[in-house]
Amino acid sequence: MKKYESIVIVDDRRAEEGGKKVIADIQAVIEELGGKFESEKSMGRKTFVKPIRKRTAGTYWNLEFELDEDQVAVLKERFRLNQAVLRQVVFVYDRPEVTVLPLKDKEAAQA
C-alpha cells in the first residue's frame, strides 16, 4: 500500500456541517477498499475564481490515507459519483521525513 493525499472541495449546499458527513462517507469508502484512513483537515470555506457547477464557493478538505495502487481509480470514480464533491485530486504523499541533527553533528558534517 502507498500513502496518498487528496484535496477535496465539498459543495456547501449539498453538505451539512462543512462537509463532515461527506468526509465520513469517503473514509468509509477508503476502508471498504482495504485502505487505512489517517487524517482529515478542513482548510476552510473559500471563494472560487471561476464558478464550478454554478457554485461560487466550497469547503476544502485535505485527506491522508493508505490504499493499494489499483484501488485509487475506484476511489476517484466514487468521488466523481458523489454530488456533494465539486472537485478532487489524489496524489502520492511524497513529503520527506525531517531529521534534525544536533549542533555538533552539523559542524562535523560541514568540515
N, C-alpha and C positions, 0 to 999 in steps of 0.2 A: 504494500500500500504506500502511496505517496501522500505527502501533505499538500493541501490546496488551500487557497484563499479565494474568496468570492466577494464581489461588491454587488449588492442587490438594491435596486430602487423600488420601493413599495408605494403603490398608489394610496394616498391618504383617504380618498373617498370610498375605496373598497375595503380598507383595513381599519380596524379599530385599535386604539391604544398605540398608535405609531407603528403598527405592523407586527406587534409581538406574537399574535396568533399565526400570522403568515410565517414568521421565522420558526415558530414551534412546529409548524407543518413541514417546513423544509428540513428541520432537524430530524423529524420522524422519517422522512424520505431517505435521508442520508443513512440513518441507522437501519432502515429496511433494506437498503442496497448493500449492507455489510460494512459500512464505514463507521468512523468514530468522530462524533461532533466534539470539537474542542472549545471554541469560544464564539461569542457573538458580541458585537459592539455597535450601538446606534451612533451614527455620525451626525444625526440631526436632520431636520427638515430644511431642504434647500430649494431655491427657485431655479428653474431651468432657463437657459439662454434661449432655446427653441422649445416649443411645446412638444410633448411626447403623448401621442394618442389624445390630443386636445387637452392635456393636463399641463399646468404651468409650474407645479411643484410636487415634490415627493420626499419620502424619508429614506435616507441612505443607511444601509447596514453593511458592516464588514464581518464576514464569517470565516472561521478557520476550521478545517476538518481534514480527516484522512479518509481516502477512498481508493479502491482499485482503479487503475487507469481505464479499463474497459467500461466501468460504470459511470464515468464522467459524462459521456454522451447521453446516457439515460437520465442523469440528473439535470442536464441542460434542457432536455425535452420536457421534463416535469416543470421546470421553471417556465418554459415557454407556454405551457398549457394553463398555468395559473394566471387568472385575470388580474389579480392584485399586484403581480410583479410587472413593472413597466420595463425595466432593463436589468440585465445581469451579465456578469463576466466572471469566468472561473479561470484562474491561472495557478501555476505551480508555486507553492510557497518557497521562496528562494532567498530567505534572509540569512546571512551568515551569523554564526554564533559569535558573540562578543566575548573576547578574553581580555582581561585586564592584567597586565604584568606589573609586578612590584617595581618600585623606582630603581632598585639595584639591578634588576634584570634588564630594564630599559637601557641603563648606562652601559651594561656589558654588551648588549645587542648592538649598540651604536659604535662601540670600539672595535 
